[in-house]
Amino acid sequence: MLPRLLGYLSSDLAVDLGTANTLVGLAGEGVVLNEPSVVAVHQRNGRILSGGCAVGQLARQMQGRTPESITVVRPLRDGVITDFELCEAMLRYFFRKVEPRSFRLKPRVLVAVPGSITPVEKRAVFTSTHRAGARQVFLMPEAKAAAIGIGLPVVEPVANMVCDIGGGTTEIAVISMADVVAGQSIRVGGDKMDEAIVDYLRRHYNLRIGPSAAEQLRIDIGSACPLEEELAAEVRGLDAISGLPRRATITSEEIREGLADPLEEIFDAIQRTLDQVSPDLAADLVDSGMALCGGGALLRQLDRFLAQRSGLPVRLAPEPMLAVAKGTLVAMEQLDRWRSVLESSDDDV
């Protein structure tokens, strides 16, 4: 009777705490929030702006358009928390937006985290999530959550391979019988791709652009392999020599050249993962191949690029940006089934 009452009075939440975006799922209702992981703060004292404009989508709209007294920052970098207080404030805002009813008990929260996270970084996630309003916190590897979220048969004694390319990290795992048998977690993702584009334009065009403009170029004309019809886009920025605003026309071939290094790092991590796999599991992958998910997986022809390099069938998962959030939510809704593979906080209330 008591567990049922607690379930009625509180909500179970699943969180994909990403470098670029945070997604929150509510047990029984699905993924109900998807907002940028950004916070607007005062430069002078480091405090967040008052009101609802300081976090998420509204704060993202301020990026690059604020006076010197205000800056828009990310509380996470490369998939891990870099500012405890801002992350706590951001999560508290998201939790209240998802479940505003104040009479309910504090929720249990399951958070997906990178496989490369250190013990100190895990403690930061536990602490920030508790202080944001959770009564108990669980952690789950992002790659495992992604595999569950896209419906791979992870509990069966066969190999399933997933590559989740997020904003700050790329998570690669081969999973069999509900456990990761081989994997790599590298701090290369959409952000590093955007940095590579920024660097390419600075070197080849003497043009300075911001990360948001680079991200838009990646989305609009970026690709991993040659396209049947190559694309072009106009970009505006500052001349690196004169400091004056100007524009330039950039082609998809140039963006592809700029993305060569981060894409090579992702493939190298895939190769290292495959090197760890036993012959029997490798044989399974010849048929089942690899599933791509995460926002970075939306790069044009990335599946073709990785298939050509690895020799495996590669497919883009449906709704790739929701994969981790969906898998985390499934694990939260079936907590008794998945509890043994989760890490939990010591502060169980």
N, C-alpha and C positions, 0 to 999 in steps of 0.2 A: 504493500500500500504506500509506504514512504517513497520508494523510487518513482512510483507513478505520480505522486503528488509533486515531487521535486521536478519531474519532467514537465508537468503542467505549469509550474511556477517559474521555470527558467527555460532558456533557449540554448541549444547546442549550435555553435558556430564553427564553420570551416573557413580558414583564411589562407589564401595564396598571397603571401607577403612578398611582393616583387619589387625589384629595383625601380622599374618604370611604372607599374600599375599594381594596385592591391585589389583583389577580388574577395568578396565575402559571400559564403553560402549559409543559408539558414535551414536547419534540419526540417524536412517536410515541405519546403518551399522552393528549393533550388538556389542557384546563384542569383543573389538579389542586389549586389553592388559591384561595380567595376569602375574604379576611379584612379587617376594618376597618384602616385606616391610622392606628393609634393606638399610643402607647407610654406606659407608666406610669413616672414618674420621681420621685425624691426632690426635694422643694422646696429643701432646704438646699444640695445640691451639684450638682443637675441630672443625676445619674447614674440610669440605668434600674434598676429593681428587679431583684434577682437571681432566677434561675429562669425557667421558661417562662411565668409569669403576666404578664410585663411587656409583651407585644406582642400585637397582634391581637385576636382575639375575647375572650380572657380579660381583657385590659386594658380592652376596651370595656365589659365587664360592671361594671367598677369605676367607670365614669364617673358623677359626681354622688354617689358613695357612699364616697369616700375621706376619710381624716382630712386635716387641714391639711398634714401633712408629706408627703403624696403627691398628685400631680396627674397627670391623664391628658391628654396633649397629642397633637396631630397634627403630624407633621414636614413636612406640606405644606399650603399654602393657595392657593386659586385655581389649582390644578393645578401649582404649582411648589414646589420644596423651600425651606423656610424655616429648617430646622435640619439642617445637614449630618450631624452626629454621630448624631442620633436616626434620621434616614433611613437612614444606613449600618447602624446596629444593627438596624433593622427589616428591611431587605432581607437582611442576613446571616441573621437568624432564619428568614425565609421560605425562603431558598435552602436552608438546612440541613434545613428541614422537608420540602421537596419532594424533595431529593436528598441523603439523609444519608450515603451511602457515601463515606468519607473517602479511599479509595484512588484515586478518580477525579481527573482533571485539572480545573482550573478551567473553568467553562462559558463559552460565548459567550452573550451576553444581548442581546436586542432589546427596547427600551423604547419604548412609545408615549408621545408628549409632545404638549402643546397646540400649535396652530399659532402662537399669540401668544408663544411662549417666546423670551426674549432670548438672545444669545450667552452672557452670564454665567450665566443659568439653565440653559442646555444644558451648560455646563461643570460645573455642580453635579451634574447627573444623571450625566454621565460619571464624575466623581470618586467620588460616593457608590456607584455601581454597581460600579466597579472595586474600591474598598476593601471592599465587601461580599463580594467573592470572584469577580468576573468576570475572565476573561482578555482578553476583547474585548467592546466595547459598541457597539451600533448604536442609532440613534434613527429613529423613524418618526412622521409626523404622525398624531394620533389619528383625524382624519376619514377619512384614507385607509385606516387599519387597520379602522375601523368598516365602511366600504364593502366591503372584502374579506371581513370577518367575516360580513356578512349576505348575501353571495353576489351582490352587484351585478356586472354585466359591465364592470368598470372598465377593462379593456384594450381594449375595443371603441371605435370612433370615434363614440360616441353619448354624450349627456349623462346622467349619473347623479348624483342629489342626495341627500345624507345630512345629517341633523341629529342630532348626538350630544350629549345633555344629561347631563353628569356632575354630580358634587358641587360642583366648583369652577369649571368652565368649560362653555361650549356651543360646540361645533365644528360649523361649517356649511361644506360644500364641494360644488361641482359638479365632477365628475371625468370626464375623457374621455381615452382612450388612456393610461391608467395615470398621469395627472398631474392635479393640481388646477388647473383653469382659472379658478376664482373661489371665493373663500371668505372667511369671517369667523371669528375666534376671540375670544369675549368672556368676561370673567371673571364670568359669571352662570350659576348652576346651582342644584342642589338646596339648597346652603347659603344662597344669597341668598333662595330661596323661604322657607326656614325662618326666616331673619332677618326677612322681611316679615311672617310670621305672628306672631312674637314681638312685633314693633313694633305690629301691629294690636291684639293683645290688651292690650298696655300702654296704648295710646291710648284704646281703647274700653271696656275693662273694668277698668282700673287693676290688671291681673293680670300678674305676672311669672312667665314659664315659661322653661325651658331649651331649648336647641336640640333635644335628644332628644325632648322632649314636642311641640315644634312639628313635627318630622319625622313623628312618629306621627300627629298630626292631618292632615298633608298626605296621608299614606298612607291613613288610615282614611276621611276624608270630603272630601278636597280634590278640586277639579275646575276645568277651564278654561272650561266652558260649563254652562249650566243642566242639571240632571239631571231625568229623568222623575219620580223620587221623591227629593226632597232628603233629606240625611242630617243627623244630629246626633251629637255625642259629648261626653262629660264630660271636662273637663280640670282638673287640680289645679295650684295654684301658690301664690305669695305675693302677698298684697294689697300693692300698691305704696304705699299710704298707711299702713296699720297695721303692715305687716310680718308679719302673721299668715297661716297657711295657710288657704286656702279653695278652693272649687271653683266651676266655672261650666259651663253647657251652651252649646256653640258649634255653629252650623249650617254646612252646606256653603256656603250663600250667603255667609256672613261670611268663610269661608276663601277663597272665590273673589274676594271684594272685596279681601282682603289680598294676594292673589297677582297683582293686576292689573299692578303696575309691573314685576316681573321678567318676566312673560309678554310684556308690551309690548316690553321690551328684546330679548327673544329674537326676536320677530317683526320688529322693526326690523333686526336683524342679518341675518335671512333676506331681507328686502327689499333691503338693501344688496348682498347676494350676487347676487340676481337682476338687479340693476341693472348688474352687471359682465359679465353673460353675453351672448354674441353672439346675434343673432336666430335663427340656425340651431340653436344649442344650446338656446335657449329653447323652440323648437318641439318639440324632443325631450322637454322636461320636461312639456309639456302632456299627453303620453301616459304617460311613465314616472313623473312626480310626484316625491315626496320620501319618503324612508324615515326614520323616527324610531327612535333607539336611545338607550341610556344609562338609568340609573336614573330620571332626571328625566322621561323620556318616558312613564313609567308613570302620570303624573297623568291622572285620568279626563278624557275628552273633549278631550285636548290635540290629537289628530289632527284632530278636527272643528273646533276653534278655529283651527288653522293653515290648514286647508283653506278655511274661510270667508274668512279674511283674505287668503290668497295667491292663491286661485283655482286652486291645483294639487291633484291627488289626493295625499293624505297617508295613509301607512299605518304602523302600528307593526310593527317588525321582530320576528321570532320571537326569543325569549331576548334581549331588548334589552340587558340588563346584561352579557351575555357577548360582545357584538359586537366591541368593541375587542380584548379578549383573544384571541378566536378569529382575528381578522384578523392580529394580530401574530404569532400562532403559525403561521399559514399562511405568512406572509412569512419566518419563521425556518426553517421546514421546507423552503422553496423559496428559500433564500438566494441562490443563483446567479442566479435569475430576477429577484429584487427588489433585489439589492445596489446597482444603479445609482441607485435612488431613496432610498437610506438614507444617513444620516450616520454615520460610524464614528469611534471614538476613534483618537488617534494611537498609543496604546500597544498595538499589535498584537503579541501574543506567539505 
